[in-house]
């Protein structure tokens, strides 16, 4: 069985998309605005998860489990992309999004104190 990916149109276009994104984000203002937008999206998702689980009060452990699994998958994807020498902007996108989710969850937890 071959361990190499097939050169399909989807594979080629996704790799070209990553290259175009890294070229576009070479400008510091564009890179910082992209990372800020992703942080705010992560914060929105994190605070929404906290609010939804708090309102329902039925699935708190299950929601926390799925959130933890999702965050761990983002961490594992970071290490995979570090090994494959993908553009560094993709790793920063995963990190900032993950930090936004964690910050949103912490802010919802502080509201309960």
N, C-alpha and C positions, 0 to 999 in steps of 0.2 A: 504494500500500500504506500502510495506516495505521500510524503509529508509536506510537499510544496503545494501552495495554493494554485488553483487553475487560473489562467489569465482570461477571466470572463470580462464582459463589458462593465458589470457592476464593480468588480474588483479594480479595474483600471480607472473608472470614474471616481471611486472613493479615494484611491491613492492620489489622483490628480486634485481632488477637493482638498485633501490635507495639505498638499504642496501649495495650492493657491491660498489657503487660509494662513499658512505660515508666511508666505510672501506678503499678504495683505497686512498681517499683524507685525511686520517689521518696523512700521512706524510706531513709536512708543505711545502716542495718544490713542491710536486705534487699538493697540494691545490693551492699554489700561481701561479703555471704555468697554471693550469686549469682556474683560475679566470682571469689571464692575457690574455689567449687566448680568453675567452668569452668577455672580455672588448674590445679587438681588433676587434672581429667579430661584436659586437654591434656598435663600432665606424665606421666600414666599412659600415654597414647597414644604420646608421644615416647619414653619409656623402653621401652615394648613394641616399638616399631619398631626401636630400637637392639638390643634383645635378640634379636628374631627374625632380623634381618639378621646379627647376630654368630654366632648358632648355625648358621644355614644356610650362611653363608660362600660362597654361590653367586651371590646376587643383590645384592651390596652396591652396585654402581653403579646398577643399575636401581631399587632401593629408595630410594637417595639422590635419584635423578632424580624419582621420583614424589612423594617428600616435598617436594622443592624446588618442583615444580609446584603442589602443594597449598598450600604456604605463599604462593607468589606469587599464586594465585587468591584467597586470603584478603586479601592486600594490595590487589589490584585491586577486590575487593568493598568494601573499606573506602572507597576513593576514589569508587566508584559511589554508595554510601550517603551520603557527604558531599555529593555534588552534588545528590542528590534530596531533601535536607532530611528524611531519616528521623530517628526518635528517636536521640539520642546514645547511649543504652544499647546499641543494636545494634552500634554501632561499637566501643564498649568491650568488648563480648562477643567480637567477632572479634579484637581486639587481645590481650586476656588469654588467649584460647585459643591464639593463635599464639605468644605468649610462653611459655606452658606447654609447648607442643610443643618449641620451641627449647631450653628449659631441660632438658627430659627428654632430648633428644638430646645436649646438652653433658654432662650428668651421666653418661650411658652412655659417652661418649667419654673422660671422665676416669677411668673404671674400667679402661680399657684401658692406661693409662700405667703 
